[in-house]
Amino acid sequence: MQFKTEVCLLALAITLFVVSAFFFSYQTGSATFNLNWDYPYRGYALAFVGFGSVLMVTASVSYSKRSKSILQ
């Protein structure tokens, strides 16, 4: 992969982590003395974290392979 592609993958992974943090903490209903919190988007948040992790690992492996070939 090219350097620009790796940077774009890492930027997309960071964006997905930020969006998933919002989705993970989003609550519906009133928060006044209600002990039964409703988090309807936690499934999406976990999927975004998983996909972001895959993108991050892909970019990291590609970068490390490229940097090893440059050093040798």
Residue pairs with C-beta under 8 A, 6 or more apart in sequence:
1 9
1 59
1 62
1 66
3 66
5 59
5 62
6 59
6 62
6 63
7 59
9 55
9 56
9 58
9 59
10 55
10 56
10 59
12 52
12 55
13 52
13 53
13 55
13 56
13 59
14 52
16 48
16 49
16 51
16 52
16 55
17 48
17 49
17 52
19 48
20 44
20 45
20 46
20 48
20 49
20 52
21 45
23 41
23 42
23 44
23 45
23 48
24 39
24 41
24 42
24 45
24 46
25 39
26 39
26 40
26 41
27 37
27 38
27 39
28 38
28 39
28 40
29 37
29 38
31 37
